[in-house]
Amino acid sequence: MKELSLRPYNGRLFYVKTVKEYERAHKNIFKEPDVLTCAQAGRFSGGNGKDGIWTYLVYANKPETIAHEMAHVVLHVFDRCGINPIEANGEPFCYMLGQLILDAK
C-alpha cells in the first residue's frame, strides 16, 4: 500500500495494485469489508477512515485503470471543495490527475 499526496487538498489517498491488498486495506481503513469480484479491474472508495480523516482507497494495476480510478478521486475531491472540474479549461483537474498518476508509478 502506498500513500499519495492530495496536495493542496485535505484528506489521504492510498493506492494498491492487487485485490488482496485492496480488501485488507479497506477493512483496515474503513472498518468494514469490501470484497471485489475477480472481474473487477479497479475500484475507488472514499469516506471517513476509522481515525476520522477523510480517506480514499484506489485499487488499479493497469495504466488505463489507474487513470480511470484516479479521475474518480479528483472529481470527488473537487466536488467536496466546491470546485468545477472544467473551470479554467480543466487545467486544475488535469494537473492533479497527472500528478496522482505520476505518484502511483
C-alpha positions, -999 to +999 in steps of 0.1 A: +000+000+000+013+034-010+001+067+003-002+095-023-005+132-015-037+151-023-019+184-020-031+211-017-064+195-006-073+178+027-076+140+031-055+110+024-052+087-006-039+051-006-031+031-037-028-006-041-021-029-070-039-061-060-073-072-050-060-088-018-042-056-008-074-036-015-096-059+006-072-059+035-066-021+033-103-014+030-111-033+062-082-016+080-090+019+068-128+019+069-136-008+095-157-027+071-150-052+043-153-045+006-150-078-014-142-074-051-151-099-078-124-114-099-135-094-130-131-060-114-102-042-130-102-014-104-120+002-075-123+036-058-136+041-023-139+072-002-151+080+033-142+088+068-114+065+079-116+048+113-094+077+126-120+103+113-098+116+085-114+116+050-096+089+031-096+075-004-085+040-014-078+031-050-071-004-065-058-005-101-030-023-118-031-011-154-023+024-167-057+029-181-074+017-149-051+039-128-062+069-148-099+060-146-099+054-108-077+085-100-101+106-121-129+095-098-107+106-068-100+141-084-137+146-093-147+137-058-121+159-042-132+188-064-169+182-055-161+182-018-143+215-022-169+231-045-146+233-075-159+229-110-136+204-127-140+221-161-132+256-148-100+272-162-102+249-192-099+219-168-063+227-160-065+221-122-082+188-128-057+177-154-027+188-133-039+169-102-048+138-122-014+138-139+004+142-106-016+113-090-008+090-119+029+100-118+029+094-080+012+060-084+041+047-106 
